[in-house]
Amino acid sequence: MQIIRNVRRAPAQHDSAPALQRFGSVRSARRRICSRCEALAHMVAALALLVAIAYARSAFADDAWWLSPGGVSYHNDRSKHFNEFNFGLAVEKAVDGDAAVQVGAYRDSFYEPAAFGAVLYRPFRYQPTDTLRVSLGGAAGVAFGYPDWIVHVGHYTRAMKFLPFVFPLADFEFNGKFALMLSGLPVGKNGLVFLEFKFAL
């Protein structure tokens, strides 16, 4: 006689770990998006305030003091998720009609505090309207606070605690009180551009 047993199969056990990991990654992505949206909202509000201040006076002064809350950047290498909201505090003072000195601190591309000093030289000026002046030139300086910068010169190798930089820049000055300064080298994998907000004191 053949005996047939009614065997119930145990319900398949589903591993919940991948689902939890996916849920965690979604929550993390949402937090990053919310954080960026909040920073962008603050930037827009600050920009609107600075524009309002700019139109309170319509005179260009080559010897003005400028105050900068930092700005935003764009990196060509999108795989490393650099920080692109680089806010901080900087002061700029003209030393003659074409040259100026700028020092300050900000949150760098690695989400760390950094400081810098630079000399700005803008010999080419163009004023298309009574309220806009465009200045072109370059900047050279040094930044502190980055990871060790490895320098190779022949057989000589040294880890530097500072990062020297040289780049072109364009300054768009509105009414002598508010300015946008675009700088950087947007070429190659490590290229980047930086947009800085400034207002005259």
C-alpha positions in Angstrom: 0.0 0.0 0.0 1.3 3.4 -0.9 1.0 6.1 1.8 0.7 9.6 0.6 1.6 12.2 3.2 0.3 15.7 3.0 3.4 17.7 3.7 3.0 21.4 4.1 5.8 23.4 2.8 7.3 25.9 5.1 6.7 29.5 3.9 9.8 30.9 2.2 11.8 33.1 4.5 12.6 36.3 2.8 15.7 38.1 3.9 14.6 41.6 5.0 18.2 43.0 5.1 18.3 44.1 1.4 14.9 45.8 1.8 16.1 47.6 5.0 19.3 48.6 3.2 17.3 50.0 0.3 14.9 51.8 2.7 17.9 53.3 4.6 19.5 54.5 1.3 16.3 56.1 0.3 16.0 57.9 3.6 19.6 59.0 3.4 19.1 60.3 -0.1 16.0 62.2 1.0 17.9 63.8 3.9 20.7 64.9 1.5 18.1 66.4 -0.9 16.3 68.2 2.0 19.6 69.6 3.2 20.6 70.9 -0.2 17.1 72.4 -0.7 17.4 74.2 2.7 20.9 75.5 1.8 19.6 76.6 -1.6 16.7 78.5 0.0 19.1 80.3 2.4 21.3 81.2 -0.5 18.4 82.6 -2.5 17.2 84.6 0.5 20.7 86.0 1.1 21.1 86.8 -2.6 17.7 88.7 -2.6 18.8 90.7 0.4 22.2 91.6 -1.2 20.5 92.6 -4.5 18.2 94.9 -2.5 21.2 96.5 -0.8 22.9 96.9 -4.1 20.2 99.1 -5.5 20.4 101.4 -2.5 23.3 103.1 -4.1 24.6 103.5 -7.7 28.2 104.4 -7.6 31.3 102.3 -8.3 34.3 102.7 -5.9 37.6 101.1 -6.7 38.7 101.4 -3.0 35.7 99.8 -1.4 35.7 97.1 1.2 33.8 93.9 0.2 32.3 91.3 2.4 31.5 87.8 1.0 29.4 85.0 2.6 31.0 82.5 0.2 29.2 80.9 -2.7 28.4 77.8 -4.7 30.6 75.5 -6.8 30.4 72.9 -9.5 32.8 70.0 -9.9 33.3 68.1 -13.1 33.9 64.8 -11.2 30.3 63.9 -10.1 31.3 60.5 -8.6 32.8 61.9 -5.4 29.8 63.9 -4.2 31.8 67.0 -3.3 30.3 69.7 -1.2 29.1 72.5 -3.5 27.6 74.9 -1.0 30.8 76.6 0.1 29.6 79.3 2.5 31.8 81.1 5.0 33.1 84.7 5.4 35.7 86.6 3.5 36.9 90.2 3.3 38.3 91.9 0.2 40.1 95.2 -0.1 41.4 97.0 -3.2 45.1 98.1 -3.0 44.9 100.1 -6.3 42.6 100.3 -9.2 43.3 96.8 -10.6 44.6 94.7 -7.6 42.9 93.6 -4.4 43.6 91.3 -1.5 41.0 88.8 -0.2 41.2 86.6 2.9 38.6 84.4 4.5 37.3 81.0 5.6 34.7 78.7 4.2 33.4 75.1 4.1 35.5 73.3 1.4 34.6 70.6 -1.1 35.4 67.9 1.5 32.8 69.3 4.0 35.7 70.6 6.2 36.6 74.1 7.3 39.3 75.8 5.3 41.0 79.2 5.1 42.6 81.1 2.2 44.4 84.2 1.2 44.6 85.5 -2.4 45.7 88.4 -4.6 43.2 89.4 -7.3 44.3 91.3 -10.4 41.6 92.6 -12.8 43.1 94.9 -15.4 40.4 94.6 -18.0 37.2 96.5 -17.2 34.1 97.1 -19.2 31.0 99.0 -18.2 28.1 98.2 -20.6 25.5 100.1 -18.5 25.4 102.7 -15.7 24.6 99.9 -13.1 26.9 97.1 -14.3 30.7 96.8 -14.5 32.5 93.7 -15.7 36.2 93.1 -14.6 38.3 90.3 -16.0 41.6 89.0 -14.7 43.0 86.3 -12.4 43.8 85.3 -8.8 46.7 83.6 -7.1 46.8 82.4 -3.5 46.9 79.6 -1.1 44.3 77.6 0.8 44.8 75.9 4.2 42.8 73.0 5.7 42.8 70.5 2.8 44.2 67.0 3.0 47.9 66.7 2.5 48.8 67.9 -1.0 51.5 65.7 -2.6 54.1 67.6 -4.7 56.4 65.8 -7.1 59.4 67.7 -8.6 61.8 65.2 -10.2 62.9 62.8 -7.4 61.6 65.2 -4.7 58.3 64.4 -3.0 56.8 66.4 -0.2 53.4 66.4 1.5 52.2 70.0 1.8 49.8 71.3 4.4 48.5 74.0 2.0 47.1 74.2 -1.5 48.4 76.8 -3.9 46.1 78.0 -6.7 46.0 80.2 -9.8 42.9 80.7 -11.9 41.1 83.2 -14.1 38.1 85.2 -12.8 35.3 87.5 -14.0 33.7 90.0 -11.6 30.2 91.3 -12.3 29.6 94.4 -10.2 26.1 95.8 -9.8 25.6 99.4 -8.7 28.9 99.4 -6.9 27.3 97.5 -4.0 26.7 93.9 -5.0 28.9 91.6 -7.1 29.1 88.1 -8.5 32.6 86.7 -9.0 33.0 83.7 -11.3 36.3 81.8 -11.0 37.9 78.4 -11.5 39.1 76.1 -14.3 36.2 74.1 -15.7 38.4 71.7 -17.8 39.4 68.1 -17.2 38.1 65.6 -14.6 39.3 67.7 -11.7 37.9 71.0 -13.1 35.6 73.2 -11.1 33.9 76.6 -11.2 33.0 78.8 -8.2 30.5 81.5 -8.0 31.1 83.9 -5.1 28.6 86.5 -3.7 30.0 89.9 -2.5 28.6 93.2 -1.2 30.3 96.5 -0.5 30.6 97.9 3.0 
